[in-house]
């Protein structure tokens, strides 16, 4: 007699033998003209870089003005790849919305800067908040990036992740739009969160 089947816990993937891409395989596909659109490689998956909504673009504009004024144009990059050190080096090549470097960008003529030269990474989340706060936080922490911010457009806040240890950030603080936040690399130069966000 048929009986009700017990539910299967939905841990991990149900797909048999998923393809896990590497940086080398992705570069080969770019060279062959197979991958022609903007993408980033995250944890072995090719993630399409979809067009930006206007609110996302406004945050990038505001971050650009502030970070360039604070660190100088040679020490910041926007929506360009970062090479990770550590366990995700072969299977992840993110393109953060903003990166502050410890060395001038001109030091990296042949290859993208690696995570050892990164002081701050910022991702802007309009539809990707959970992904940015979990998956991306994990790869940045495992790479030893000291500080990682997620600008939550809908929630009108910034999540600051600091103190990477054992593959996670030990210190995660949410800053409301009325709060001030400062990078660890420039603790005496705060900005009000509302000045990063689009006008309400």
MOBEL-V115196 format. One record per helix or strand of 3 or more residues. SS is the DSSP state (H for helix, E for strand). FROM is the first residue (numbers start at 1). TO is the last residue. If there is no record, write none. Layout:
ss=SS from=FROM to=TO
ss=SS from=FROM to=TO
This chain:
ss=H from=23 to=31
ss=E from=39 to=42
ss=E from=45 to=48
ss=H from=54 to=71
ss=H from=73 to=75
ss=E from=98 to=101
ss=H from=105 to=107
ss=H from=115 to=117
ss=E from=118 to=125
ss=H from=129 to=142
ss=E from=147 to=152
ss=E from=157 to=165
ss=E from=168 to=176
ss=H from=184 to=186
ss=H from=193 to=195
